[in-house]
Amino acid sequence: MERFLVLIRNKYLIAGVAFFIWMCFFDRYDLSTQFAYQQEKNKLERERVFYESEITRIEKAIKDVQYNPSEIQRIARERYKMKKDNEDIYVIQEIEPTK
């Protein structure tokens, strides 16, 4: 009991505990804020990896279009509905059922 009273009367211990509690719960950069920042950082890093892979995929598609005539023909047929003179094209559209 006496030892506990000595610890309570120690002003440095009280100041240290108060400082620790303040830094963990009430400071501008408390633990919950740091956790939220870490989650945001992880999310942004995942997005960066995704966009880097998309950039490489798009760059490859651009090179294919520039140097591959069959790729140019495929894009012209799919996107712009172009056809050769002796071909017929049938466009099939899905119709959503009415409720």
N, C-alpha and C positions, 0 to 999 in steps of 0.2 A: 504494500500500500504506500509506503513511504517512497519507494522507487517510482511509482506512478506519479505521485505528487511532484517529485523532483523533475520528471519528464515534462509534466504540464507547466511547471514554472520556468522551464528553459525557453527563453524568448527566441533563441535561434532555431530550435526545433519547431516551435509554433510558426515562426516566420517561414521556415522551409516548407512545412506542410501547407500553409496558406498559399504560398507561391506555387507549389505543385498543383493544388486544387484549382487555383486561378488559371494556370497555363493549360490544364487539361479540359476545363469545362467553360470558362468564361472569356478567354482570350479570343482575339480575332482569328487566330489560327488554331483553334481547339481541335480535339481529336475527331469530332464528327466532320468538321470542315476538311481536315486533312484526308479523311476517308473519302469524302465526296470528290475532292481534287484527284485522288488516286484513281477512282472509278472513271472520271472524265478523261484522265490521261490515257487509261487503258482503252477506252472507247475510241479516242482519237487515233491511237496507234493502230487499232484494228482497221479504222477507216483509211488510214494512210497506206496500209498494206493492200487493202482492196483497190484503192485508186491507182496504186503503182501497177498492180496486175492488169487493171483495165487499160492503163496507158500502153503497156506493152502489147496487149491484145489488139488495141486500135492501131498502133503503129504497124503491127504485122499485117492487119487488114489493109492498111493504106499501101504498104509495099506490094501486097498481092494485087491490088487493083492497078497499081502503076505498071507492073511488069508481067502480069499473067492475063492473056487475052480471054481465057475461058472464065476467069473470075469476073472480068468486065462484062462478059456476056451473061453470066449468071445474075449479076446485080441488075443489069438492064431488063432481064426477063422478070425477075421477082418484084422489083420496086416500081418499074416504069411500064410494066405489061407490054414490053416490046416483043416482037416476034419476027421470024424469018418470013419471006414471001410465001413459001409453000406450007406454012404451019397454021393450025387452028389452036386457039388458046381458050380454055374453059376456066372461068374464075368461079370458085366454089366458096360461098359464104355461109357461115353458120348463123341460123336464125334462132334467137332465144325464144323459148316457149312463153306464151302469155299466161298470166295467172288469172 
